Structure formats: structure tokens, C-alpha cells
Amino acid sequence: MSDDRRPAGYLLLRQRHRLNCLPHHVASFVTHGTRKTHVTPEKTEETYPRAYWPGESDFAHLEFALKREGLHLSLLRTLLPLLRPDQMVAGIQAKPTGAYARRLWFLYEAFSGQRLNVPDAAQGNYVDLLDPRDYYTGPVSRSPRHRVNVNLPGTLSFSPMVRKTKRLKAAEASQLEQRCRKVIEAIPPELYARALQFLYTKETKSSYAIERETPDQQRAQKFADALHEAAQRDYLLKDALVGLQRAVVDPRFANSGWRDSIAEQNYVSRSVGQTEEEMHFVAPRPEDLPELMPAYLDASRRILNRLHPVIAAALIAYPFVFLHPFTDGNGRLHRFLIHYVLSFRRFAPDGVVFPISATMLHRLRDYDASLESFSKPLLELVEYKLDGHGRMTVLNDTRDYYRYVDCTFIAETLFSFVEDTIEKELPAEIQFLQQYDAARRLMRDVVDLPNRHADLFVRLCLQGNGSISKTKRQLPEYAALSDEEVAGLEAAVVEAFALRAKT
């Protein structure tokens, strides 16, 4: 890239006003050269010829940004209240019917709380705050003063955003719902009920395993029960989420409300020494949750029925884990919310849960990357200190960083998890049950073991890739078996699961 490039649009405004806000997905420059686009996984750099230079004023760069870079609510919420009213009035009056001027006028008054000395817009078509060609939008409410259609997925107080990328358009068109139903409908009737119960158990264990936890039987059952009834309850309520958290975590770490009720600042890190922590994520300050959580729940209710179920799940489940409202269980509840949205929207047949957490567990690097798409740039903005006991104090105002999470990459990744679950995980789990039943039938031809002994034998044999170890052979459950009978049982498992036979 040329060194004579001048930043423009949001990048210039961020540098000029020394704004602390999350970076935008587009960075624009103007140079003596030709029009160029450079795309990386993290962002897009647009370079324009000199003729595109908007001028020196903040208002001109704001118009440039809205036109060419989309809506960067995080920056606009921070910047607009800093601008002088007369500066805004001059820009608006220069183009009183201009689409970008009216959007800026609306946002300035909304974010600053100041009513500008400008008469209400009396002519011109209503303009959309978000361009529906570029963004997934929400229900429209009109601002007659500015003649603006406010069509955010959420609200001005809290609205995760998703851009209409080629990947997401293709994913929407791939008819995953129909593919999911075909996989479920293909389950043999005699296996159906057991297969569904197996999937609920699998999802429960996988969700805990992602956090390297093994729940006790009671908590595991409560989580599975919540999955069963997901479509029948309203979980976008504080009491419902608090009750679910209390059910699925160790009672010693259960909360009776959001973290503000116990003034707890939480974070996610990894110890890299006796006194050093590798920080992965810092949650909002507890005192900010009484404002953020109702705004989140309000936005989520708007999103729930509006967008494609997978996109809605991304916009509801991921911001929840970024808000981290509880002491413990935030990750499990975040994954539960994916199921809640998909179940509520009837993405799969009633009563069916597909084990998306198992896919996440198999693709942990991709799952981590989806979380880090927000948490990594956030870390550069948060100032904090840790005391000798690992208790954190956040030193700067971070509340607004969590309001407008760009969930584009997150939605793309979630679509890939859902597709893998439908195309790979679900068929594999159903095949496992079929092979398991076949193994049990073949084993009965050798020895009709008690059910518990037979189940254990299959598990041990699978762990040993077709044979049980000499140590396991000495278990009292198998003391009465001859070597020939053990070999026959092993051969039955090898045949049913198509394992490599022993040599």
C-alpha cells in the first residue's frame, strides 16, 4: 500500500477525535493512485482516487462514511455528542433533503439528546437508517421529524448487526431447515424415541465439555429438561434466565440476579505463570448491567421472529455471552439460547434438538474464533487492573462497547456449525445407535450378557478399537467368560461398527 494515502470517513474521524471505539469492518483512504480494494479476514481497505476526497469537515466525512462504509453505530454514539450543534445545523441545512444528512440529523438528536434548531423535514421520501441491501434489518419505526425509517435489528440502545455477505446469502438459500427435517424423518421408527433422547444427552454433555466440566446427574438432567421445553417457554426474560442459571451451575455459584447484585466483575483468562494471566475476555462492569441487560432483552425480542432462525440465534446467543451477566454458566446459557431460538422458530421438527455443541466441541478453534471476533479487538480498549487475588477492576467506561456487536462473522460461523451438525453430526449419532443395536444382537449369539455388562463391554471395546485390554478383561463382570467367548464378543463389536479386525 502507498504511504501517501490519507485516511477518510470513519477512520479519519476516529483518529482526529481520538475516539475509543471498536474498529469498523471498512477502512477508507484517498490517494493519488487508482481505486483499489484490499480484503483480509479482519477488514476491508478501500482506496479511492483524489476526486473522492470529501473535504475537511467532520460532517463531510460523516456523509462519506455513511455512503461508502455503512453504519458504525459504536463510533457515531461516541462522536456525535462531541460535535457542536452549529456544525451539525450547517451540514444539514446545506442538504435539507439529503438522505445521509437526514440520517445524521436523526442520530445526532438521538445520541446527544439535543434538538437542533432545524425545522421538521417536510418533503422527500423516507430513507432507511440501515440499507436493506447491505444489512439484515428489523421492524421499521418512523421518525417523522427526520423522515427516517429506523430499521435496526434491535434498538438504538442495543443492536447487534449483521451484514449481507455472499456467504450468508448462500447459507440462507441452502434450505437447511428442509435438510434437517429429511435427516430426522429418515430415522427408523423403532429407533426414533431413543435417538431423540440420545441427542439431548449428547448436547448436554458436549455443552459442559466445551468448558471442560462434567456435570452431576441432577444438573445434567435439568439442562436436558430445559432443552426439551425450550420452545414452550419464554427465555428472553430476566427471571427465566436467572432460574436457568441457578439450575445448571453448582449451587455455590448460583446468582439471584445479574452480577450487579453482587458487584462482581468477571473475565475469562488463562494462567501462564504463578502471577501472570493471559486475558481472553473482559465482561461489562457490573454497574452497567442494569442498563445493558434490559436493552439486550428488548432487542432480542425484536430479533426473535424477524430474521432467518440461524441469524437470529447468532444475534441473540452471542451478545448474551459477551454481556456475561452471571458468575458462572454464561457459556452454557449462550449455547442453550441457540437451541431456544432454533426451537422457537421450528427450525427442526418439534421435540428435536440437534447436537450443535458436539460440532463446536469438534471444531473448538472455529468456535473460539467466532468469540474472538469480538473479544480480541475489545481487549485493546479495556483498561483494568488485577489485585493479588485475581479480582479485576475495570478503569474506563466500557458500557458502549457491548451495544452494537458486529455478528457477521459469527453468523457465518454459526451457519457452518448448523450445516455440519445436520450433514455430519446427526447422521453419525443415528448411525452409532444403529451400529450399537447391531452389536448387541450379534453379541447375544455369543453370550447373552446382562444389559449393564453388555453396554460396558461395547464401550470398552470401542475405546480399544475392537478389543478390551488385559486389565479390563479382569473385571468381575467378565470373570465367568472364556477367552473364546470374549473373542467372539469382540468380533461382534468389530463387525457391527466396521472396525479394523484384530490381527
C-alpha positions as CSV (number, residue, x, y, z in Angstrom):
1,M,0.0,0.0,0.0
2,S,1.2,3.5,-0.8
3,D,2.4,5.7,2.0
4,D,0.7,8.8,0.7
5,R,-2.8,7.6,1.5
6,R,-4.9,9.9,3.6
7,P,-7.5,8.3,5.9
8,A,-11.1,9.2,5.2
9,G,-14.5,8.6,6.7
10,Y,-14.7,6.8,10.0
11,L,-11.0,6.1,10.2
12,L,-10.2,9.8,9.9
13,L,-12.9,10.8,12.4
14,R,-11.6,8.2,14.9
15,Q,-8.0,9.5,14.6
16,R,-9.0,13.1,14.6
17,H,-11.1,12.9,17.7
18,R,-9.0,10.2,19.5
19,L,-12.1,8.0,19.9
20,N,-12.0,4.8,21.8
21,C,-14.4,2.5,19.9
22,L,-14.4,-0.8,18.2
23,P,-12.9,-0.8,14.7
24,H,-15.2,-0.8,11.7
25,H,-15.1,-3.5,9.1
26,V,-14.1,-1.0,6.4
27,A,-11.2,1.5,6.5
28,S,-11.1,4.1,3.7
29,F,-8.2,6.0,2.2
30,V,-7.7,8.6,-0.5
31,T,-4.6,8.7,-2.6
32,H,-3.1,9.9,-5.9
33,G,-3.4,6.4,-7.3
34,T,-6.3,4.4,-8.6
35,R,-9.3,2.8,-7.0
36,K,-8.3,-0.4,-5.1
37,T,-9.9,-2.8,-2.7
38,H,-7.8,-5.0,-0.3
39,V,-9.7,-7.6,1.6
40,T,-8.4,-9.5,4.7
41,P,-10.4,-11.8,7.1
42,E,-10.4,-8.9,9.6
43,K,-11.3,-6.0,7.5
44,T,-11.6,-4.4,4.0
45,E,-9.4,-1.5,3.0
46,E,-10.8,0.8,0.3
47,T,-8.5,3.2,-1.5
48,Y,-10.1,6.0,-3.6
49,P,-8.6,8.5,-6.1
50,R,-8.3,12.1,-5.1
51,A,-11.6,13.1,-6.7
52,Y,-13.4,11.2,-3.9
53,W,-11.9,13.4,-1.1
54,P,-14.9,14.7,0.7
55,G,-13.3,17.8,2.2
56,E,-12.0,18.7,5.6
57,S,-15.2,19.0,7.7
58,D,-16.4,16.3,10.1
59,F,-19.8,16.5,8.5
60,A,-18.4,15.8,5.1
61,H,-16.5,12.7,6.4
62,L,-19.6,11.5,8.2
63,E,-21.6,11.7,4.9
64,F,-18.7,9.9,3.1
65,A,-18.7,7.2,5.7
66,L,-22.5,6.6,5.7
67,K,-22.4,6.4,1.9
68,R,-19.4,4.2,1.4
69,E,-18.8,2.4,4.7
70,G,-22.2,1.6,6.2
71,L,-23.4,2.4,9.7
72,H,-20.8,2.4,12.5
73,L,-23.1,2.9,15.5
74,S,-20.3,2.5,18.1
75,L,-18.3,5.4,16.7
76,L,-21.4,7.6,16.0
77,R,-22.7,7.2,19.5
78,T,-19.3,8.4,20.8
79,L,-18.6,11.1,18.3
80,L,-21.9,12.9,17.5
81,P,-22.5,14.3,21.0
82,L,-19.0,15.8,20.8
83,L,-19.8,17.9,17.7
84,R,-21.0,21.4,18.0
85,P,-24.7,21.9,17.3
86,D,-24.0,24.8,14.8
87,Q,-21.7,22.5,12.9
88,M,-24.4,19.9,12.5
89,V,-27.0,22.6,11.6
90,A,-24.8,23.9,8.8
91,G,-24.3,20.5,7.4
92,I,-28.0,19.6,7.5
93,Q,-29.2,22.9,6.1
94,A,-26.8,22.6,3.2
95,K,-28.6,19.5,2.1
96,P,-32.0,19.6,3.9
97,T,-33.4,16.7,1.8
98,G,-30.2,14.7,1.6
99,A,-30.6,11.1,2.6
100,Y,-27.2,11.0,4.6
101,A,-27.8,14.4,6.2
102,R,-31.2,13.3,7.5
103,R,-29.7,10.1,8.9
104,L,-27.0,12.1,10.7
105,W,-29.6,14.6,11.9
106,F,-31.7,11.8,13.4
107,L,-28.7,10.1,15.0
108,Y,-27.3,13.3,16.4
109,E,-30.5,14.2,18.2
110,A,-31.0,10.6,19.4
111,F,-27.4,10.2,20.8
112,S,-26.9,13.7,22.1
113,G,-30.3,14.4,23.5
114,Q,-30.3,17.8,21.9
115,R,-32.9,19.1,19.5
116,L,-31.2,21.1,16.7
117,N,-32.6,24.4,15.5
118,V,-33.8,22.9,12.3
119,P,-37.5,22.7,11.2
120,D,-39.0,19.2,10.7
121,A,-38.4,17.7,7.3
122,A,-41.5,18.5,5.2
123,Q,-40.6,16.7,1.9
124,G,-38.7,13.9,0.4
125,N,-39.2,10.1,0.7
126,Y,-38.4,8.4,4.0
127,V,-34.9,6.9,4.0
128,D,-33.8,3.8,5.7
129,L,-31.3,4.1,8.5
130,L,-29.8,0.8,7.5
131,D,-29.6,-0.1,3.8
132,P,-31.5,-3.4,3.5
133,R,-29.3,-4.3,0.5
134,D,-26.3,-4.3,2.8
135,Y,-27.6,-5.3,6.2
136,Y,-30.2,-7.6,7.8
137,T,-32.8,-5.2,9.2
138,G,-35.5,-5.2,11.8
139,P,-39.1,-3.9,12.1
140,V,-39.5,-0.3,11.0
141,S,-40.5,2.6,13.2
142,R,-40.7,6.0,11.6
143,S,-39.2,9.3,12.7
144,P,-41.4,11.9,11.0
145,R,-39.2,14.8,12.0
146,H,-36.3,13.5,10.0
147,R,-38.3,11.3,7.6
148,V,-36.1,8.3,8.5
149,N,-37.2,4.7,8.8
150,V,-35.5,3.3,11.9
151,N,-34.9,-0.3,10.9
152,L,-32.2,-1.6,13.1
153,P,-32.4,-5.3,14.1
154,G,-32.6,-4.1,17.7
155,T,-32.9,-0.6,19.1
156,L,-30.6,2.5,19.3
157,S,-29.8,1.3,22.8
158,F,-28.7,-2.2,21.8
159,S,-28.5,-3.6,18.4
160,P,-26.1,-6.4,17.2
161,M,-25.5,-6.0,13.4
162,V,-25.1,-8.5,10.5
163,R,-24.0,-7.5,7.0
164,K,-25.4,-9.3,4.0
165,T,-22.3,-11.1,2.8
166,K,-22.2,-13.6,-0.1
167,R,-21.6,-16.4,2.4
168,L,-24.7,-15.5,4.4
169,K,-26.9,-15.1,1.3
170,A,-25.8,-18.5,0.1
171,A,-26.4,-20.1,3.6
172,E,-29.9,-18.6,3.7
173,A,-30.6,-20.1,0.3
174,S,-29.3,-23.6,1.2
175,Q,-32.6,-24.7,2.8
176,L,-31.0,-26.1,5.9
177,E,-34.4,-26.5,7.6
178,Q,-35.6,-28.9,4.9
179,R,-32.3,-30.8,5.0
180,C,-32.6,-31.1,8.8
181,R,-36.1,-32.5,8.5
182,K,-35.1,-35.0,5.9
183,V,-32.4,-36.4,8.2
184,I,-34.8,-36.6,11.1
185,E,-37.5,-38.2,9.0
186,A,-35.0,-40.9,7.9
187,I,-34.6,-42.2,11.4
188,P,-36.2,-45.7,11.6
189,P,-39.4,-45.6,13.6
190,E,-38.2,-48.2,16.1
191,L,-35.2,-46.0,16.8
192,Y,-36.8,-42.6,16.8
193,A,-37.6,-42.0,20.5
194,R,-34.3,-43.4,21.7
195,A,-32.4,-41.4,19.1
196,L,-34.0,-38.1,20.3
197,Q,-33.2,-38.9,23.9
198,F,-29.7,-39.7,23.0
199,L,-29.3,-36.4,21.2
200,Y,-30.5,-34.4,24.2
201,T,-28.0,-36.3,26.4
202,K,-25.2,-35.7,23.8
203,E,-25.9,-32.0,23.6
204,T,-25.9,-31.6,27.4
205,K,-22.6,-33.4,27.8
206,S,-21.0,-31.6,24.9
207,S,-22.0,-28.2,26.1
208,Y,-20.4,-28.8,29.5
209,A,-17.4,-30.5,27.9
210,I,-16.6,-27.3,25.9
211,E,-15.8,-25.7,29.3
212,R,-14.0,-28.9,30.5
213,E,-16.8,-29.6,33.0
214,T,-18.6,-32.8,33.9
215,P,-22.0,-32.0,35.5
216,D,-23.5,-34.2,38.2
217,Q,-26.6,-36.2,37.2
218,Q,-29.0,-33.7,38.7
219,R,-27.6,-30.6,36.9
220,A,-27.3,-32.6,33.6
221,Q,-30.9,-33.6,33.8
222,K,-32.0,-30.0,34.5
223,F,-30.1,-28.8,31.5
224,A,-31.6,-31.6,29.3
225,D,-35.1,-30.8,30.6
226,A,-34.6,-27.1,29.7
227,L,-33.6,-28.2,26.2
228,H,-36.8,-30.3,26.0
229,E,-39.1,-27.4,26.9
230,A,-37.2,-24.6,25.1
231,A,-39.9,-23.9,22.5
232,Q,-42.6,-23.8,25.2
233,R,-41.1,-21.2,27.5
234,D,-40.1,-17.5,27.1
235,Y,-36.4,-17.3,28.0
236,L,-36.0,-13.7,27.0
237,L,-37.0,-12.6,30.5
238,K,-34.7,-11.9,33.4
239,D,-36.5,-14.3,35.8
240,A,-36.3,-17.1,33.2
241,L,-32.6,-16.7,32.6
242,V,-31.8,-16.4,36.3
243,G,-33.8,-19.5,37.0
244,L,-32.0,-21.4,34.3
245,Q,-28.6,-20.3,35.6
246,R,-29.4,-21.5,39.1
247,A,-30.5,-24.9,37.7
248,V,-27.4,-25.6,35.6
249,V,-24.5,-24.4,37.8
250,D,-23.1,-25.5,41.1
251,P,-25.4,-24.0,43.8
252,R,-22.5,-22.3,45.4
253,F,-22.1,-20.1,42.3
254,A,-25.8,-19.6,41.5
255,N,-27.0,-16.0,41.2
256,S,-30.3,-14.4,42.3
257,G,-30.0,-11.7,39.6
258,W,-27.4,-10.1,37.3
259,R,-23.8,-9.6,38.5
260,D,-24.6,-6.1,39.7
261,S,-26.5,-7.6,42.6
262,I,-23.2,-8.9,44.0
263,A,-20.9,-6.2,42.4
264,E,-18.8,-8.8,40.6
265,Q,-16.5,-8.0,37.7
266,N,-15.8,-11.2,35.7
267,Y,-13.4,-12.1,32.9
268,V,-12.1,-15.0,31.0
269,S,-8.3,-15.8,31.2
270,R,-5.7,-18.5,31.4
271,S,-2.9,-18.6,33.9
272,V,0.5,-18.6,32.3
273,G,2.5,-18.4,35.5
274,Q,2.2,-18.0,39.2
275,T,1.4,-14.3,38.9
276,E,0.5,-13.8,35.2
277,E,-2.8,-14.1,33.4
278,E,-3.4,-14.3,29.7
279,M,-6.6,-12.3,29.3
280,H,-9.1,-13.6,26.7
281,F,-12.2,-11.5,27.5
282,V,-13.4,-8.8,29.9
283,A,-17.1,-8.5,30.6
284,P,-19.0,-5.3,31.2
285,R,-18.7,-3.6,34.5
286,P,-21.4,-4.9,36.9
287,E,-22.8,-1.4,37.3
288,D,-23.5,-1.3,33.6
289,L,-25.7,-4.4,33.5
290,P,-28.9,-2.8,34.8
291,E,-28.9,-0.7,31.7
292,L,-27.4,-3.2,29.2
293,M,-29.4,-6.3,30.1
294,P,-32.9,-4.8,29.6
295,A,-31.8,-3.3,26.4
296,Y,-30.4,-6.7,25.3
297,L,-33.6,-8.5,26.1
298,D,-35.7,-5.8,24.4
299,A,-33.5,-6.1,21.2
300,S,-33.6,-9.9,21.3
301,R,-37.4,-9.9,21.4
302,R,-37.5,-7.8,18.3
303,I,-35.0,-10.1,16.5
304,L,-36.5,-13.4,17.5
305,N,-39.2,-13.6,14.8
306,R,-37.8,-11.3,12.3
307,L,-34.7,-12.8,10.8
308,H,-33.6,-16.2,9.5
309,P,-33.5,-18.6,12.5
310,V,-29.7,-19.1,12.4
311,I,-29.0,-15.4,12.0
312,A,-31.5,-14.6,14.9
313,A,-29.7,-17.3,17.0
314,A,-26.4,-15.6,16.4
315,L,-27.7,-12.1,17.2
316,I,-29.3,-13.3,20.5
317,A,-27.0,-16.0,21.8
318,Y,-23.6,-14.4,21.2
319,P,-24.3,-10.9,22.7
320,F,-25.5,-12.7,25.8
321,V,-22.2,-14.4,26.4
322,F,-20.4,-11.1,25.7
323,L,-22.5,-9.5,28.4
324,H,-21.6,-12.3,30.7
325,P,-24.4,-11.4,33.2
326,F,-23.7,-14.3,35.7
327,T,-20.9,-15.5,37.8
328,D,-20.9,-18.9,36.1
329,G,-22.8,-20.8,33.3
330,N,-22.7,-17.9,30.8
331,G,-21.3,-20.2,28.0
332,R,-23.8,-23.0,28.7
333,L,-26.7,-20.5,28.6
334,H,-25.3,-18.9,25.5
335,R,-25.4,-22.3,23.7
336,F,-28.8,-23.0,25.2
337,L,-30.1,-19.8,23.6
338,I,-29.0,-21.1,20.2
339,H,-31.3,-24.0,20.8
340,Y,-34.0,-21.8,22.2
341,V,-34.2,-19.7,19.1
342,L,-34.0,-22.6,16.7
343,S,-36.7,-24.5,18.6
344,F,-38.9,-21.5,19.0
345,R,-38.7,-20.8,15.2
346,R,-39.4,-24.5,14.5
347,F,-36.1,-24.9,12.6
348,A,-36.2,-28.6,13.3
349,P,-39.2,-30.8,13.9
350,D,-40.9,-30.4,17.3
351,G,-39.1,-32.2,20.1
352,V,-35.8,-32.5,18.2
353,V,-32.6,-31.0,19.4
354,F,-29.5,-31.4,17.2
355,P,-26.2,-31.6,18.9
356,I,-24.6,-28.3,17.8
357,S,-22.4,-28.2,20.9
358,A,-20.8,-31.5,19.7
359,T,-19.9,-29.8,16.4
360,M,-18.5,-26.9,18.4
361,L,-16.5,-29.3,20.5
362,H,-15.1,-30.9,17.4
363,R,-14.3,-27.5,15.9
364,L,-13.1,-25.7,19.0
365,R,-10.7,-23.5,17.1
366,D,-13.5,-22.2,14.9
367,Y,-15.8,-21.7,17.9
368,D,-13.1,-19.8,19.7
369,A,-12.5,-17.7,16.5
370,S,-16.2,-16.7,16.5
371,L,-16.0,-15.5,20.1
372,E,-12.6,-13.8,19.5
373,S,-14.0,-11.8,16.5
374,F,-15.4,-9.5,19.2
375,S,-13.3,-10.2,22.3
376,K,-9.9,-9.6,20.7
377,P,-10.5,-6.1,19.5
378,L,-12.4,-5.4,22.7
379,L,-9.3,-6.2,24.8
380,E,-7.4,-3.3,23.2
381,L,-9.9,-0.8,24.5
382,V,-10.4,-2.1,28.1
383,E,-8.2,-0.7,30.9
384,Y,-8.2,-2.8,34.0
385,K,-6.1,-3.9,37.0
386,L,-6.0,-7.2,38.9
387,D,-5.3,-7.4,42.6
388,G,-3.2,-10.1,44.3
389,H,-6.3,-12.3,44.5
390,G,-7.2,-12.1,40.8
391,R,-10.1,-9.6,41.4
392,M,-10.5,-7.2,38.5
393,T,-11.3,-3.5,38.4
394,V,-12.2,-2.0,35.0
395,L,-10.8,1.5,35.0
396,N,-12.5,3.1,31.9
397,D,-16.1,3.4,30.7
398,T,-16.7,0.3,28.6
399,R,-20.5,0.2,28.5
400,D,-21.0,1.3,24.9
401,Y,-18.5,-1.3,23.5
402,Y,-21.1,-4.1,24.0
403,R,-24.1,-2.4,22.4
404,Y,-23.5,-2.9,18.7
405,V,-21.5,-6.1,18.2
406,D,-20.8,-6.9,14.5
407,C,-22.1,-10.5,14.3
408,T,-21.4,-11.0,10.6
409,F,-18.5,-13.5,11.0
410,I,-20.3,-15.0,14.0
411,A,-23.4,-15.7,11.9
412,E,-21.3,-17.2,9.1
413,T,-19.6,-19.5,11.5
414,L,-22.9,-20.5,13.2
415,F,-24.3,-21.4,9.8
416,S,-21.4,-23.7,9.2
417,F,-21.9,-25.3,12.7
418,V,-25.5,-25.9,11.9
419,E,-24.7,-27.3,8.5
420,D,-22.1,-29.7,9.9
421,T,-24.5,-30.8,12.6
422,I,-27.1,-31.6,10.0
423,E,-24.8,-33.2,7.5
424,K,-22.3,-34.9,9.7
425,E,-23.1,-35.0,13.5
426,L,-26.8,-36.0,13.3
427,P,-26.2,-38.8,10.8
428,A,-23.2,-40.1,12.7
429,E,-25.1,-40.2,16.0
430,I,-28.0,-42.0,14.4
431,Q,-25.6,-44.5,12.7
432,F,-23.9,-45.0,16.1
433,L,-27.2,-46.1,17.6
434,Q,-27.9,-48.4,14.7
435,Q,-24.4,-50.0,15.0
436,Y,-24.8,-50.3,18.7
437,D,-28.1,-52.2,18.3
438,A,-26.4,-54.4,15.7
439,A,-23.5,-55.2,18.1
440,R,-25.9,-56.2,20.9
441,R,-27.7,-58.6,18.6
442,L,-24.5,-60.2,17.4
443,M,-23.2,-60.4,21.0
444,R,-26.3,-62.3,22.1
445,D,-25.4,-65.0,19.6
446,V,-22.2,-65.5,21.6
447,V,-23.2,-64.8,25.2
448,D,-26.4,-63.2,26.5
449,L,-24.8,-60.8,28.9
450,P,-26.8,-58.7,31.4
451,N,-27.6,-55.3,29.9
452,R,-25.2,-53.4,32.1
453,H,-22.3,-55.8,31.4
454,A,-23.0,-55.7,27.7
455,D,-23.2,-51.9,27.5
456,L,-19.9,-51.7,29.3
457,F,-18.3,-54.3,27.1
458,V,-19.2,-52.3,23.9
459,R,-17.8,-49.1,25.4
460,L,-14.6,-50.7,26.4
461,C,-14.2,-52.4,23.1
462,L,-14.7,-49.2,21.2
463,Q,-12.1,-47.5,23.4
464,G,-9.7,-50.3,22.5
465,N,-10.6,-50.1,18.7
466,G,-12.0,-53.6,18.7
467,S,-10.7,-55.3,21.8
468,I,-10.7,-54.9,25.5
469,S,-7.4,-54.6,27.3
470,K,-6.0,-57.3,29.6
471,T,-6.7,-55.1,32.6
472,K,-10.4,-54.7,31.6
473,R,-10.6,-58.4,30.9
474,Q,-10.0,-59.0,34.6
475,L,-13.1,-57.0,35.6
476,P,-15.5,-59.1,37.7
477,E,-18.3,-58.6,35.1
478,Y,-16.3,-60.8,32.7
479,A,-14.6,-63.3,35.1
480,A,-17.0,-66.1,34.1
481,L,-16.3,-65.7,30.3
482,S,-13.9,-67.9,28.4
483,D,-11.3,-66.4,26.2
484,E,-13.2,-67.8,23.2
485,E,-16.3,-66.0,24.3
486,V,-14.5,-62.7,24.8
487,A,-13.0,-63.1,21.4
488,G,-16.5,-63.7,19.9
489,L,-17.9,-60.7,21.7
490,E,-15.1,-58.5,20.4
491,A,-15.6,-59.9,16.9
492,A,-19.3,-58.9,17.1
493,V,-18.4,-55.3,18.0
494,V,-15.8,-55.2,15.2
495,E,-18.4,-56.3,12.7
496,A,-21.2,-54.0,13.8
497,F,-19.0,-50.9,13.9
498,A,-16.9,-51.8,10.9
499,L,-13.8,-51.6,12.9
500,R,-10.4,-52.9,11.8
501,A,-10.3,-56.5,12.8
502,K,-7.6,-57.7,15.2
503,T,-4.6,-59.3,13.6
